[in-house]
């Protein structure tokens, strides 16, 4: 089994490559990444081939796809605020980039796993966001991710491409960057708390999320790769948990053993008030996978932040092919 991971030097991608490379069933892991949001040091110690490039480069992409039995497409321009600042760039990376991947896959028909987002639901009033809800994205990011998953499922229906589209919720854990203006909630909170600063809260902090520790995500994707799982409809990849931003602050304080202050700012455009997954379909397809509780996930994340140094890339990483 040969697996190509687009965006494999990013946060989720590098964690996934580490999990895949540890499996004896996986003969080879290849990463395609333009390092626009990923970092080669994330792959230090991972037995993988690295190719610098973009999913928008159709020729090299097709060559890499031709050598893969499974493609996990994670390459994206992340962040709702970034998409609001530059909608065209978000669409190009997230929608057009996915279409390039699909066209490359149409030739050799590998198993394809595509990353979508809970942002496609928008601010639905439903307590649990289930896959049969209408999609009403509130941001260019959500719209581009919806286009990506729709294209993937359309290629499955039209051309018979074996596809599985996951809707990620709020994934967090080691390797997630905190050093930029668009940092996600958990790394922004952890980095600030470890510096002894208030955690930055946009809005009143009562908005809630279904926070998902990264190893739970990579366990599901790895299982999907090994069993070649497909689905004619998208699948939520989260476990139905609910934590307010202030709950995360309090859980982080418990992990650190000291109070953590909050600094409140205005809500951000495009932010969703409540986001909680219905995990029913996920449980049907992946009954053995379990969620890591929030406090345990935060403990592991804090431990990584406290010990993190930027090691040199492992020599096994091949900067060509």
C-alpha positions as CSV (number, residue, x, y, z in Angstrom):
1,X,0.0,0.0,0.0
2,X,1.5,3.3,-1.1
3,X,-0.1,6.5,0.4
4,X,0.2,10.0,-0.9
5,X,-0.6,12.7,1.6
6,X,-1.1,16.2,0.2
7,X,-0.5,18.8,2.8
8,X,1.5,16.2,4.8
9,X,3.9,18.7,6.4
10,X,1.0,20.5,8.1
11,X,-0.4,19.9,11.6
12,X,-2.9,17.1,10.8
13,X,-0.9,15.8,7.9
14,X,2.4,15.3,9.7
15,X,0.6,13.5,12.6
16,X,-1.1,11.3,10.0
17,X,2.2,10.5,8.2
18,X,3.7,9.4,11.5
19,X,0.8,7.1,12.1
20,X,0.8,5.7,8.6
21,X,4.5,5.1,8.5
22,X,4.3,3.0,11.7
23,X,1.9,0.6,10.0
24,X,3.4,-2.5,8.4
25,X,0.7,-2.6,5.8
26,X,1.9,0.8,4.4
27,X,4.8,0.3,2.1
28,X,5.5,3.9,1.4
29,X,4.3,7.3,2.5
30,X,4.9,10.3,0.2
31,X,4.2,13.9,1.1
32,X,3.3,16.7,-1.3
33,X,3.4,20.1,0.3
34,X,4.3,23.7,-0.7
35,X,5.0,24.6,2.9
36,X,2.7,27.6,2.8
37,X,1.2,26.5,6.1
38,X,3.2,23.3,6.9
39,X,6.8,22.9,8.0
40,X,9.3,20.3,7.1
41,X,10.4,20.0,10.7
42,X,7.0,18.5,11.5
43,X,8.2,15.4,9.6
44,X,11.4,15.0,11.5
45,X,11.8,11.3,12.3
46,X,9.0,10.2,9.9
47,X,10.0,7.6,7.3
48,X,8.4,9.4,4.4
49,X,9.4,10.9,1.0
50,X,8.9,14.6,0.7
51,X,8.1,16.4,-2.5
52,X,7.9,20.2,-2.5
53,X,5.0,21.3,-4.7
54,X,1.4,22.4,-4.8
55,X,-1.8,20.6,-5.7
56,X,-2.3,23.4,-8.2
57,X,0.6,22.1,-10.2
58,X,-1.2,19.5,-12.3
59,X,1.8,17.8,-13.9
60,X,3.8,16.8,-10.8
61,X,0.6,16.1,-9.0
62,X,-0.5,13.6,-11.6
63,X,2.8,11.8,-11.5
64,X,2.6,11.4,-7.7
65,X,-1.0,10.2,-7.8
66,X,-0.1,7.6,-10.4
67,X,2.3,6.0,-7.9
68,X,-0.3,5.9,-5.0
69,X,-2.9,3.3,-4.0
70,X,-4.5,5.8,-1.6
71,X,-4.5,9.6,-1.6
72,X,-5.3,11.5,1.5
73,X,-6.0,15.1,0.4
74,X,-5.3,17.5,3.3
75,X,-3.7,20.3,1.4
76,X,-5.6,23.5,2.1
77,X,-5.4,27.2,3.0
78,X,-6.7,27.0,6.5
79,X,-8.6,29.5,8.7
80,X,-11.9,31.3,8.4
81,X,-10.3,34.7,9.0
82,X,-7.7,34.1,6.3
83,X,-10.4,33.3,3.8
84,X,-12.2,36.6,4.7
85,X,-9.0,38.5,4.1
86,X,-8.3,36.8,0.8
87,X,-11.3,34.8,-0.6
88,X,-9.7,34.1,-4.0
89,X,-6.7,32.5,-2.5
90,X,-8.9,30.4,-0.2
91,X,-11.0,29.2,-3.2
92,X,-7.9,28.4,-5.3
93,X,-6.3,26.3,-2.7
94,X,-9.4,24.6,-1.2
95,X,-11.7,24.2,-4.1
96,X,-9.6,24.4,-7.3
97,X,-6.8,22.5,-5.6
98,X,-9.2,19.7,-4.8
99,X,-10.5,19.6,-8.4
100,X,-6.9,19.2,-9.6
101,X,-6.5,16.2,-7.2
102,X,-9.7,14.7,-8.5
103,X,-8.6,15.0,-12.1
104,X,-5.3,13.4,-11.3
105,X,-7.1,10.5,-9.5
106,X,-9.5,10.0,-12.4
107,X,-6.7,8.4,-14.4
108,X,-5.6,5.7,-12.0
109,X,-8.6,5.6,-9.6
110,X,-6.8,5.4,-6.2
111,X,-8.8,5.4,-3.0
112,X,-9.3,9.1,-2.1
113,X,-9.9,10.6,1.3
114,X,-10.8,14.3,1.3
115,X,-10.8,16.8,4.2
116,X,-13.8,19.0,4.5
117,X,-14.9,21.1,7.4
118,X,-17.7,21.6,9.9
119,X,-17.8,25.2,8.6
120,X,-20.1,23.9,5.8
121,X,-23.0,23.8,8.4
122,X,-22.8,27.5,9.2
123,X,-24.6,28.6,12.3
124,X,-27.4,25.9,12.2
125,X,-29.7,25.9,15.2
126,X,-29.5,22.1,15.4
127,X,-27.9,21.0,18.7
128,X,-26.0,18.3,16.8
129,X,-24.7,18.9,13.4
130,X,-25.6,15.8,11.4
131,X,-24.7,15.1,7.8
132,X,-28.3,15.5,6.5
133,X,-28.6,19.1,7.6
134,X,-28.7,21.8,5.0
135,X,-25.3,23.4,4.4
136,X,-25.1,27.2,4.9
137,X,-21.5,28.2,5.2
138,X,-20.9,31.7,6.6
139,X,-17.4,32.3,5.3
140,X,-15.4,31.9,2.0
141,X,-13.5,29.1,3.8
142,X,-16.7,27.1,4.5
143,X,-18.0,27.7,1.0
144,X,-14.7,26.5,-0.6
145,X,-14.7,23.4,1.6
146,X,-18.3,22.7,0.7
147,X,-17.3,22.9,-3.0
148,X,-14.4,20.6,-2.4
149,X,-16.5,17.8,-0.8
150,X,-19.3,18.2,-3.4
151,X,-16.8,17.8,-6.2
152,X,-15.3,14.7,-4.6
153,X,-18.7,13.1,-4.1
154,X,-19.7,14.1,-7.6
155,X,-16.6,12.4,-9.0
156,X,-17.5,9.3,-7.0
157,X,-21.0,9.3,-8.5
158,X,-20.0,10.1,-12.0
159,X,-16.7,8.3,-12.5
160,X,-16.8,5.6,-9.8
161,X,-13.9,7.1,-7.9
162,X,-13.7,5.5,-4.4
163,X,-14.1,8.5,-2.1
164,X,-14.5,9.3,1.6
165,X,-15.1,12.9,2.6
166,X,-14.6,13.8,6.2
167,X,-15.9,16.9,7.9
168,X,-13.3,17.9,10.5
169,X,-14.5,19.9,13.5
170,X,-12.0,21.7,15.8
171,X,-8.9,19.5,15.7
172,X,-6.1,20.3,18.1
173,X,-2.8,18.8,19.5
174,X,0.9,18.7,18.9
175,X,2.4,20.4,15.9
176,X,-0.4,22.9,15.6
177,X,1.1,26.3,15.1
178,X,0.4,29.2,17.5
179,X,2.8,31.8,16.1
180,X,0.5,33.6,13.6
181,X,-2.5,35.9,13.6
182,X,-4.8,33.1,12.5
183,X,-3.9,30.5,15.2
184,X,-6.7,28.2,16.3
185,X,-8.2,28.4,19.7
186,X,-6.2,25.7,21.6
187,X,-2.7,26.6,20.5
188,X,-3.4,30.3,21.0
189,X,-4.7,29.5,24.5
190,X,-1.8,27.2,25.4
191,X,0.9,29.5,24.1
192,X,-0.5,32.5,25.9
193,X,-1.0,30.6,29.2
194,X,2.6,29.2,29.1
195,X,3.8,32.8,28.7
196,X,1.8,33.8,31.7
197,X,-0.5,36.0,29.6
198,X,-4.3,36.1,29.4
199,X,-5.8,33.8,26.7
200,X,-7.3,35.7,23.8
201,X,-11.1,35.2,23.6
202,X,-13.0,36.6,20.6
203,X,-16.6,37.3,21.9
204,X,-17.9,36.5,25.4
205,X,-16.4,32.9,25.5
206,X,-19.7,31.1,25.7
207,X,-19.5,29.9,22.1
208,X,-18.9,26.2,22.0
209,X,-16.9,23.7,19.9
210,X,-16.5,20.0,19.4
211,X,-12.8,19.9,20.1
212,X,-11.1,16.7,18.7
213,X,-7.7,15.6,19.7
214,X,-5.5,15.0,16.7
215,X,-4.7,11.3,17.4
216,X,-8.4,10.4,17.3
217,X,-8.5,12.0,13.9
218,X,-5.4,10.2,12.6
219,X,-6.6,6.9,14.0
220,X,-9.8,7.2,12.0
221,X,-8.0,8.2,8.8
222,X,-5.5,5.4,9.2
223,X,-8.3,2.9,9.7
224,X,-10.0,4.3,6.6
225,X,-6.8,4.0,4.5
226,X,-6.2,0.4,5.6
227,X,-9.8,-0.8,5.1
228,X,-10.4,1.5,2.0
229,X,-13.6,2.9,3.5
230,X,-15.8,4.9,1.3
231,X,-19.1,6.7,1.7
232,X,-21.6,8.3,-0.8
233,X,-22.2,11.1,1.7
234,X,-19.8,13.2,3.9
235,X,-18.9,11.9,7.4
236,X,-18.4,14.0,10.5
237,X,-15.0,13.4,12.1
238,X,-15.8,14.4,15.7
239,X,-17.4,12.8,18.7
240,X,-20.3,14.9,19.8
241,X,-18.5,16.7,22.7
242,X,-19.3,20.3,23.7
243,X,-16.9,22.7,25.3
244,X,-17.3,26.5,25.6
245,X,-14.2,28.5,25.0
246,X,-14.2,29.4,28.7
247,X,-14.4,25.7,29.5
248,X,-11.2,25.2,27.6
249,X,-9.6,28.0,29.6
250,X,-10.7,26.3,32.8
251,X,-9.5,22.9,31.7
252,X,-6.2,24.4,30.7
253,X,-5.9,26.0,34.2
254,X,-6.5,22.6,35.7
255,X,-3.8,21.1,33.6
256,X,-1.3,23.9,34.5
257,X,-2.4,23.9,38.2
258,X,-2.9,27.7,38.3
259,X,-5.5,30.2,37.3
260,X,-5.6,31.4,33.6
261,X,-7.0,34.8,32.9
262,X,-8.9,35.7,29.7
263,X,-8.7,38.9,27.6
264,X,-11.9,39.5,25.7
265,X,-12.2,41.0,22.3
266,X,-14.9,41.5,19.6
267,X,-16.3,38.5,17.9
268,X,-14.7,37.7,14.5
269,X,-16.7,37.8,11.3
270,X,-17.6,34.3,10.1
271,X,-17.3,32.7,13.5
272,X,-20.0,30.1,14.4
273,X,-21.7,30.2,17.7
274,X,-22.3,26.5,18.4
275,X,-20.6,23.6,16.6
276,X,-21.2,20.1,17.9
277,X,-21.0,16.9,15.8
278,X,-23.5,14.1,15.5
279,X,-21.1,11.1,15.6
280,X,-23.6,8.5,14.6
281,X,-22.4,7.9,11.1
282,X,-18.7,8.0,12.2
283,X,-19.5,5.3,14.9
284,X,-21.2,3.1,12.3
285,X,-18.1,3.2,10.0
286,X,-15.4,3.3,12.7
287,X,-16.9,1.6,15.8
288,X,-13.5,1.0,17.6
289,X,-12.2,4.6,17.6
290,X,-12.6,6.6,20.8
291,X,-12.3,10.3,21.6
292,X,-9.5,11.6,23.8
293,X,-11.1,13.6,26.7
294,X,-10.5,17.3,26.5
295,X,-8.4,17.6,29.7
296,X,-6.2,14.6,28.6
297,X,-5.8,16.1,25.1
298,X,-4.8,19.5,26.6
299,X,-2.3,17.8,28.9
300,X,-0.6,16.1,26.0
301,X,-0.7,19.4,24.0
302,X,0.8,21.4,26.9
303,X,3.6,18.7,27.3
304,X,4.4,19.1,23.6
305,X,4.5,22.9,23.8
306,X,6.7,22.7,26.9
307,X,9.3,20.4,25.3
308,X,9.1,21.6,21.7
309,X,12.3,22.5,20.0
310,X,12.8,22.8,16.3
311,X,14.8,19.7,15.3
312,X,16.6,19.4,12.0
313,X,14.7,17.4,9.4
314,X,15.4,13.7,9.5
315,X,17.8,12.5,6.9
316,X,15.3,9.9,5.7
317,X,13.2,12.6,4.3
318,X,13.8,12.7,0.6
319,X,13.5,16.2,-0.8
320,X,12.9,14.9,-4.3
321,X,11.3,11.6,-5.2
